[in-house]
């Protein structure tokens, strides 16, 4: 089982998700902007969907396939988003994923959270990290906010895949990003 360690950033605490996060997950995933970019989300999105999301995350962690963190406010512990390392057994490196609650947008919250998981992912296992050498990330070409997070966190654009991401209005082109442990400075 892969249990997410608690990680602290400048603006956030990354911790395991909790059942008490369900109302904030529902609010985030019901948001028009979130549901647009995450086109596979059910609409309307309700408590049952949020609980299924948490159960799926726990099953992926138990299988060693992913690690998911709740991005929480350090003062109030309110859920601000989610960040994940997925596809942990891939020979091409885990994939980084994230979404933000509307309250967290535009404040650097998710970029801070992604920086923390990048640092954790690249820290050697002997030092308490995950010991990976490469991370992948993809974003819809026209999702400027997601692309800014990737670029601010040191990911380098490596290509474009046409019609690869499902958004609410159909398929969008995907920008592929990579970050290597040797990119750390």
N, C-alpha and C positions, 0 to 999 in steps of 0.2 A: 504494500500500500504506500502511495506517495501522499503524505500529509503536508500541506503547505506550511512552511515555517513562517512565523510572523516577521515581517520586514518593515523597517521604518524609513520613510523618505522625508523630504523637507516639508511637504504639505499633506502627507498621507501616512496611514498605517495599513499595511497589507496583512490580512488575516484570513483564516478560513471563513467561508460563508456560514451563516447561522439561519435558523428558521425565522428569527426576528427580522431578517433582511427582506422577507417576502413582500411587504408593502412597498418598499423602495424599488425592488426589482420590477414589480408590476408597474409602478409609476414610470420607471425608465423605459421599459419595453412597450408601454402604451404610448409613449411620446412619439409624435409624428416623425421627427427627425431620426430617432433610433430605429423605429420600425421601417422607415424608408430604406436605410442602408443595410439593415439586417432583414432582408426581404422574406426570409423563411419563417419569421416570427408569426405566430397565430394572431389574428385580430378578430374580435377583441382579445387582449391578453389579460388573464385573470390570475387569481391566487393559485389555482390548480396548475396552470402553466409554470408559474414561478417555482412551485414545489417540485414539479417534474424536472425543471432545470437544475435545481439543487440535487435531486436524486441522480440525475444523469452525470453531473459533475462528480459526485461521490463515487459512482460506479466506475467512471474513467480513472479516478485517482486510485481506487482499490485495485484496478487492473494494471496500474503502472503506465497508463497511456497518456495521462495529462496531470497538470497541477493547476488549480484555479484559486485565485485570491479575490476576496472582497477588498475593494479599495474603500477605506473608511476614513472619515474625518478624525484627526487625532484628538480633538477636544470633545466631540459629541458621540463618536463611534457610528455616526450615520453613514449608510452606504452611499458612496459617490460613484461607484462603477465596479467594473470587474476586469481583471487581467489574467491571462492564462498562458501557460506553456503547454502546447498540444502536440500530439504525434511524437511523443518522447522517444519512441524506438525507431524513428525514421533514420535511415543512413544519411539523409541530407540535412539533418538537424531539426530540432523542434520548431514549431510555428508559434509565433507570438500573436495573441488575439486580445482585443479589448473593446469595451463599450463604456459610455459615460452616462450617468444620470444627468438630466438637464441642469441641475444645480451646480454641477462640476465643470460645465463647458466654459472654455475661454479663460481659465485660471491656471493652466499648466498642470492640473491635477493628474490627468492620465499620463502625460509625458513624465511626470515625476514617478508615477507607479511603474511605467515601462522601464525607466532607468533602473529602478530597484530590481526588477526581475531579470534584466539583462546582466546586472552586476552579480546577482545570485547565480544565474545560469552559467556564467563564465568563471566563477570562483571554483577552484579545484575542490573535489569531493573531500579531500583530506582536511580542507579548511572550512568545511561545512556547507559548501555550495553544491551545485549540480554537476559541474565539471564538463560542460559542453564546449565545443570549439566553434560552433556555427549556429546561428538562429535565422529563421526565415520569417517573413511577414508579407502579407498582401493587403492591398486596399483597392477599392474601386477608384479608377482613374480620376473621376470627378468628385471624390470625397476629399476635399481640400483639408479639412480638419484632421482626418485620419492620416493623411499623407504628411502633414506638418508634424504630428506626433512621431511618426517613423523617422523622419529626417532629423528632428531635434534630438532623437535618441541614437543617432549615429548609424542608422541603417542606410545602406547604399542601394540606389535603384539599379536593378540588374536586368530588367526586361518588362515586357508588356504581353499579356495574354488576352486575346480578343474574346469578348463575351464569356467571361469566366466567373463573374460574381453575380449572384441573384439579388437584385434590389426589388423594391416594391413594384416598380414599373417594368421590370424585365431584366434581361442580362446587360451587364456593363463590363467594359474592359477592366482588367486587373493589372495594377502595377505591382511587380514583384520586387521585394527588397531582401537584402542579406546583410547580416552583421557577423563578422568573425571575431574571435577572441583576440586576434592580433590587431584589430581595429581599436582596441582600448587604448586610451591615452591618459 
